[in-house]
């Protein structure tokens, strides 16, 4: 967290990890003085990227199988 900071928070947001690990990252980020808004923005962006990847994957799969929404 000291070396990578917000990039580590972003990666933790992208990876499908359990919620308590993301909470631990918040505690560590607070300990090292990462501002709340920057932490929130990095975490939100990471989760947004993850959910876009999931959505594109589901839509691609539905298109390939011929199912309709």
C-alpha positions in Angstrom: 0.0 0.0 0.0 2.9 2.3 0.7 4.6 1.7 -2.6 1.6 1.5 -5.0 -1.1 3.4 -3.0 -4.2 4.2 -5.1 -3.2 1.7 -7.9 -3.4 -1.1 -5.3 -6.9 0.1 -4.3 -7.9 0.2 -8.0 -6.6 -3.4 -8.6 -8.4 -4.6 -5.5 -11.6 -3.1 -6.9 -11.1 -4.8 -10.2 -10.4 -8.3 -8.8 -13.3 -10.3 -7.6 -12.3 -10.4 -3.9 -14.6 -10.7 -0.9 -15.7 -7.4 0.6 -13.8 -7.8 3.8 -10.5 -7.6 2.0 -11.5 -4.3 0.4 -12.4 -3.1 3.9 -9.0 -4.1 5.2 -7.5 -2.1 2.3 -9.5 0.9 3.5 -8.1 0.6 7.0 -4.6 0.3 5.7 -5.1 3.3 3.3 -6.5 5.4 6.2 -3.5 4.4 8.3 -1.1 5.6 5.6 -3.0 8.9 5.1 -4.7 8.3 1.7 -7.5 10.9 1.4 -11.0 9.5 1.5 -12.1 11.0 -1.8 -9.1 9.6 -3.7 -9.6 6.2 -2.0 -13.3 6.3 -2.9 -12.6 7.3 -6.5 -10.0 4.6 -7.0 -12.2 1.9 -5.5 -15.3 3.1 -7.4 -13.4 3.1 -10.7 -12.0 -0.4 -10.1 -15.5 -1.8 -9.4 -16.9 0.1 -12.4 -14.3 -1.5 -14.7 -15.0 -5.0 -13.1 -18.8 -4.6 -13.7 -18.3 -3.4 -17.3 -16.1 -6.5 -18.0 -18.8 -8.7 -16.5 -21.6 -7.1 -18.5 -19.7 -7.3 -21.8 -18.9 -10.9 -21.1 -22.6 -11.7 -20.4 -23.8 -9.9 -23.4 -21.2 -11.6 -25.6 -22.2 -15.0 -24.2 -25.9 -14.3 -24.8 -25.2 -13.2 -28.4 -23.1 -16.3 -29.1 -25.7 -18.7 -27.7 -28.6 -17.1 -29.4 -30.5 -16.2 -26.2 -32.3 -12.9 -25.9 -32.7 -10.7 -23.0 
